Amino acid sequence: MLNRKLTIKQGALIASLSWSCLHALTVENTTDQGQDAWKITTQSATYFFQKEAGGFSSLLDKQGNDWIGFRPSTGGLQGQDSRYRGIPNLVHPGDVFHPGYTHVSSAITSQSSSEVVIESISKDDKWKTEWSIYETMATLKVLKRDPSRFYWFLYEGTPGGIFAHDEDWWMSVAQTTKKLCTHDHVGDLPGREWICFGDGAHDRVLLLVHHEDDEFDDKFYAMNGPQGGMTVFGFGRGNGTSKFLQDTPQHFSIAFVEQTDHTLISGAAQAILGGQTDVSRKPSGYLSTHRQTIPHILHRAALHAFLRRQVGSVRVISLRGETLVTYEKAVASRTFNTLVPGRYIIDTRWNHRVYTLIHHLP
C-alpha cells in the first residue's frame, strides 16, 4: 500500500512538472529572416524579435501561422509582400523599431518562467522602448522619443498567415460586427482604443490595444500585393504618413484571443486595460465560459436588483469600453436610470465572470 501511494504521488509530481515545463515561457537565441533574433515561445504564441531592429519579424499562432510575415525584398518581392511588414514599426522615416533594419541595440533585462523583458535603445540614443512578453500577451512601453519627432504604433502583417483583403476582417471598440478588410477606417477610435484582425479560416483574432486614450486619428487600410499584401493599421496614424503620438510613456499590447465574438474580445481588451497579463484564464478570466444572457424582458428594476445582488465590485460597461455604472457593496455610483436601452457588458470583480446583457428597457 505504501509503495502504491508513493507511485501515485510520484506520478502526480511528474505530471505537475510536465505541465509546468510545457507552459513555461522560453527564450532561445536564433536568426529570423537574416538577422540575429530571440525566439520567445509562450502558451499562446511564438515571437521572433530581431535584436538590432527592435521589432517583431514573425508572430506565430498555435498552428504555426505567421501573422506578420516579414521578408527581405529578395526575388523581386514588393514591399507589402515582404519588407514593409512588422510590429511596431514605430518611427518613420528612419525605420527605428522596424524589422529588417539595424538602428537599435536590444538586451533582455529580466527573464522568468512567466515573463521576459526586452529593452531596446536606438543607436543615436534618442528612442527607448521596453517589451514585456507574457504567456498570452505582450506589452510595449515607449519610454523615450526624439523630441523633434512624432511616432505611431503599426501592425503591418498577414492575419491567419496570408493576407486576403476580401476574406480577412476587423472589429474594434466601435465596430461591433465583422467588417471585411476591403473597408478602410480613418478617425479616432473612441474611448480606450482597441482593434482586432481575424481570418475566415480561424476562430482567433490578433487584438491590438492602446492603453492611453487620445483624440488622434487611427487608420486602417489594405495594401494589396501580388502575394496578398498586408494590413496597414496604426494607432496615431492619419492620412498618408501623418503620425501624431508624442507623449511618453505610452503603452500598447498585442494578444491572440481564441474567440471571434465581439463581447468576449472586448472583455479581453478590458482585462488588458485593467492590468491583467493573462487574457486566457479560466474560469476566473474575462474569457470565462461562465457567461450568462439576461433575457430581454428584464425590466429596469429587476436589472438593478440583479446587479445589487452580485458579490463584490460590479461594473456596467458599454461596448466601447466605457464604464457607465459601478456597484460597490450594492451601492450604485450614479443614477441607474441614466442607462439607455442597449447591450452592455457586466463585469463582476469578485469572480471575474463575464455576463452578456441584452435588454430593451420599457
C-alpha positions in Angstrom: 0.0 0.0 0.0 2.8 2.4 0.9 4.6 1.7 -2.4 1.3 2.3 -4.3 0.9 5.7 -2.5 4.4 6.7 -3.4 3.9 5.7 -7.0 0.7 7.9 -7.2 2.5 10.8 -5.6 5.4 10.5 -7.9 3.1 10.3 -10.9 1.3 13.4 -9.8 4.6 15.2 -9.3 5.8 14.2 -12.8 2.5 15.4 -14.3 2.8 18.6 -12.4 6.4 19.2 -13.5 5.5 18.2 -17.1 2.6 20.7 -17.2 4.8 23.4 -15.7 7.6 22.8 -18.3 5.1 22.6 -21.1 3.7 26.1 -20.3 6.9 27.8 -19.2 7.9 30.8 -21.3 11.2 30.1 -23.1 13.8 32.2 -24.9 16.3 31.0 -27.5 19.0 32.8 -29.5 18.3 32.2 -33.2 18.1 34.0 -36.5 15.0 35.2 -38.3 14.9 36.5 -41.9 18.7 37.1 -41.9 19.1 38.8 -38.5 20.0 37.7 -35.0 16.8 37.3 -33.1 15.3 35.9 -29.9 12.6 33.2 -30.3 10.2 33.6 -27.4 7.8 30.7 -27.0 4.7 31.1 -24.9 1.5 29.3 -24.2 -0.4 31.2 -27.0 2.2 32.4 -29.5 5.8 32.3 -30.7 7.5 35.6 -31.2 10.6 36.4 -33.2 12.3 39.6 -32.1 15.1 41.0 -34.2 17.7 42.3 -31.8 19.2 45.1 -33.9 15.8 46.0 -35.4 14.0 46.3 -32.1 10.8 44.8 -33.5 8.9 41.6 -34.3 9.6 40.0 -37.7 7.4 36.9 -37.1 4.4 36.1 -34.8 3.2 32.6 -34.9 -0.1 31.3 -33.5 -0.6 27.8 -32.0 -0.9 26.3 -35.5 2.3 28.0 -36.8 0.6 30.6 -39.0 2.7 33.8 -39.2 0.6 36.9 -38.6 3.4 39.3 -39.6 5.3 37.6 -42.4 8.3 39.9 -42.7 10.7 39.0 -45.5 13.6 40.8 -47.0 12.8 42.1 -50.5 14.6 39.5 -52.5 13.5 37.9 -55.7 11.5 40.9 -56.8 9.1 40.8 -53.9 7.2 44.1 -53.4 7.4 45.8 -50.1 3.8 45.0 -49.0 4.6 41.3 -49.5 7.9 41.5 -47.6 10.0 44.3 -46.0 7.2 46.7 -45.0 5.7 44.2 -42.6 6.3 44.2 -38.8 5.4 45.3 -35.3 5.6 48.0 -34.0 7.3 49.9 -36.9 7.3 52.9 -34.6 9.5 55.5 -36.3 9.2 56.6 -39.9 11.2 57.8 -41.8 14.3 56.3 -40.2 12.8 52.8 -39.6 13.6 52.5 -35.9 11.9 49.5 -34.2 11.2 48.0 -37.6 12.3 44.5 -38.7 15.0 44.4 -41.3 16.9 47.4 -40.1 19.9 47.7 -37.7 19.3 51.0 -35.9 18.8 49.6 -32.4 20.6 47.8 -29.6 18.5 45.4 -27.5 19.0 43.5 -24.3 17.0 41.1 -22.1 16.8 42.9 -18.8 14.6 40.4 -16.9 13.5 36.8 -17.5 11.4 34.3 -15.7 9.2 31.4 -16.5 6.2 33.8 -17.0 7.7 37.0 -18.3 10.6 38.3 -20.4 11.5 42.0 -20.7 13.4 43.3 -23.7 14.8 46.8 -23.6 15.7 48.5 -27.0 17.6 51.8 -27.4 18.2 53.5 -30.8 21.9 53.8 -31.6 21.6 57.6 -31.6 20.2 57.3 -28.0 17.0 59.3 -28.9 14.5 56.5 -28.6 13.9 53.8 -26.0 11.3 51.1 -25.7 10.6 48.1 -23.5 8.6 45.0 -24.4 7.2 42.8 -21.6 6.2 39.4 -23.0 3.9 37.2 -21.0 2.2 33.8 -21.6 -0.8 35.2 -23.5 0.1 38.8 -24.5 2.9 41.3 -24.9 3.0 44.9 -23.9 5.2 47.7 -25.3 6.2 50.8 -23.3 7.5 53.7 -25.3 9.8 55.3 -22.8 11.8 57.9 -24.7 11.4 59.7 -28.1 13.3 62.1 -30.2 11.7 65.5 -29.1 11.7 66.6 -32.7 9.8 63.6 -34.0 6.3 62.1 -33.7 5.6 58.4 -33.9 2.8 55.8 -34.4 2.2 52.1 -33.5 1.7 49.9 -36.5 0.5 46.4 -37.3 1.6 45.6 -40.9 1.1 41.9 -41.4 -0.9 38.9 -42.5 -3.9 37.8 -40.4 -4.0 34.0 -40.4 -0.8 33.7 -42.3 -1.8 35.1 -45.7 -3.5 38.5 -46.2 -6.7 38.2 -48.3 -8.5 41.6 -48.2 -11.8 40.1 -49.2 -11.7 37.3 -46.6 -9.9 38.8 -43.6 -11.8 41.1 -41.3 -11.6 43.5 -38.5 -13.6 44.7 -35.5 -12.9 47.5 -33.0 -14.2 49.1 -29.8 -16.8 50.9 -32.0 -17.2 48.4 -34.9 -19.2 45.5 -33.2 -19.6 43.3 -36.3 -17.0 41.8 -38.6 -16.0 44.2 -41.4 -14.1 42.9 -44.4 -10.6 44.3 -44.9 -11.9 45.8 -48.2 -13.3 48.6 -45.9 -10.9 51.2 -44.6 -11.1 53.2 -41.4 -9.7 56.6 -40.5 -10.6 58.5 -37.4 -10.2 58.4 -33.7 -11.3 55.1 -32.1 -13.4 56.2 -29.2 -12.6 55.7 -25.5 -10.0 53.1 -24.6 -8.8 52.1 -28.0 -8.6 48.6 -29.4 -9.0 46.8 -32.8 -8.6 43.2 -33.8 -8.0 41.4 -37.0 -9.3 37.9 -37.9 -9.2 35.4 -40.7 -12.1 33.4 -42.1 -10.4 30.1 -41.5 -9.7 30.5 -37.8 -11.6 31.2 -34.6 -8.9 33.5 -33.4 -8.0 37.2 -33.6 -5.0 39.3 -33.1 -6.0 42.0 -30.6 -4.2 45.4 -30.5 -4.8 47.7 -27.6 -3.7 51.3 -26.9 -3.8 51.9 -23.2 -3.9 55.7 -23.2 -6.9 57.4 -24.7 -6.4 60.3 -27.1 -8.3 62.2 -29.8 -5.9 61.4 -32.6 -6.7 59.5 -35.8 -6.2 55.8 -36.0 -6.1 54.3 -39.5 -6.6 51.0 -41.3 -6.4 50.2 -45.0 -5.4 47.2 -47.1 -2.2 47.4 -49.1 -2.7 44.7 -51.6 0.2 42.9 -53.5 0.9 40.1 -55.9 1.3 37.7 -53.0 -1.6 39.1 -50.9 -0.1 42.2 -49.4 -0.7 43.2 -45.8 -2.8 45.1 -43.3 -1.8 48.7 -42.6 -3.1 49.7 -39.2 -1.8 52.4 -37.0 -2.7 53.9 -33.6 -2.0 57.6 -34.0 -1.8 57.4 -37.8 -3.7 59.7 -40.1 -3.9 60.0 -43.9 -0.8 59.4 -45.8 2.1 59.0 -43.4 0.8 61.5 -40.9 1.7 60.5 -37.3 0.5 62.1 -34.1 1.8 60.4 -31.0 4.3 62.3 -28.9 3.8 61.6 -25.2 5.9 59.1 -23.2 5.4 56.7 -21.6 2.7 55.2 -23.8 1.6 51.5 -23.7 0.4 49.2 -26.4 -0.5 45.5 -26.1 -0.9 42.6 -28.6 -2.6 39.3 -27.9 -4.1 36.3 -29.6 -7.7 35.8 -28.4 -9.2 32.4 -29.2 -12.6 34.0 -29.8 -14.4 35.9 -32.6 -17.3 37.2 -30.5 -17.1 41.0 -30.1 -18.3 40.9 -26.5 -15.6 38.4 -25.4 -12.9 40.2 -27.3 -14.0 43.5 -25.7 -13.7 41.7 -22.4 -10.2 40.6 -23.2 -9.3 44.3 -24.1 -10.8 45.5 -20.8 -8.8 42.8 -18.9 -5.6 44.1 -20.5 -6.5 47.7 -19.8 -7.2 46.7 -16.2 -3.7 45.3 -15.8 -4.3 41.6 -16.3 -1.4 39.8 -18.0 -3.2 36.5 -18.8 -6.2 37.0 -21.1 -7.0 33.3 -21.3 -7.6 32.5 -17.7 -10.5 30.1 -17.0 -12.7 30.2 -15.1 -11.6 33.4 -13.4 -10.7 35.4 -16.5 -12.7 37.8 -18.6 -12.9 35.0 -21.2 -14.6 32.6 -18.7 -17.0 30.1 -20.2 -19.4 31.1 -17.4 -21.4 33.5 -19.5 -25.0 34.5 -18.8 -27.5 36.1 -21.0 -30.2 38.1 -19.2 -33.5 37.9 -21.0 -34.7 40.9 -23.0 -37.9 41.0 -20.9 -35.9 42.1 -17.8 -37.3 45.4 -16.6 -35.2 48.2 -15.2 -36.0 47.5 -11.5 -35.2 43.8 -12.0 -31.9 44.5 -13.7 -31.0 46.9 -10.8 -31.9 44.2 -8.3 -29.8 41.7 -10.2 -26.7 43.9 -10.1 -27.1 44.7 -6.4 -27.1 41.0 -5.6 -23.7 40.4 -7.1 -20.9 39.9 -4.6 -18.0 42.3 -4.7 -17.5 45.1 -7.2 -19.6 45.2 -10.4 -19.2 47.4 -13.5 -21.6 48.1 -16.3 -19.5 48.7 -19.4 -20.5 49.9 -22.8 -19.3 48.0 -25.9 -17.0 51.0 -26.5 -15.2 50.1 -23.2 -16.6 53.0 -21.1 -17.6 52.2 -17.5 -21.1 53.6 -17.1 -22.1 52.5 -13.6 -20.2 50.8 -10.8 -21.6 48.9 -7.8 -19.7 48.7 -4.6 -21.4 46.8 -1.8 -24.7 47.1 -3.6 -24.5 50.9 -3.9 -24.5 52.3 -7.5 -22.0 55.0 -8.4 -24.6 57.0 -10.3 -28.3 57.0 -11.1 -29.1 53.7 -12.7 -31.9 55.4 -14.7 -29.3 57.1 -16.9 -28.7 53.8 -18.7 -30.5 53.7 -22.1 -31.8 50.5 -23.8 -29.0 48.6 -25.4 -26.3 45.9 -25.0 -23.8 46.0 -22.1 -21.0 44.0 -20.5 -21.5 43.2 -16.8 -18.1 42.7 -15.1 -18.2 41.1 -11.7 -14.9 41.8 -10.0 -15.5 39.1 -7.4 -15.1 36.1 -9.7 -14.2 37.9 -13.0 -17.1 36.2 -14.8 -18.4 37.9 -17.9 -22.1 38.4 -18.3 -23.6 39.4 -21.6 -26.6 41.6 -21.1 -29.1 42.1 -23.8 -32.2 44.0 -22.8 -34.8 46.5 -24.0 -35.9 48.7 -21.2 -39.6 49.9 -21.4 
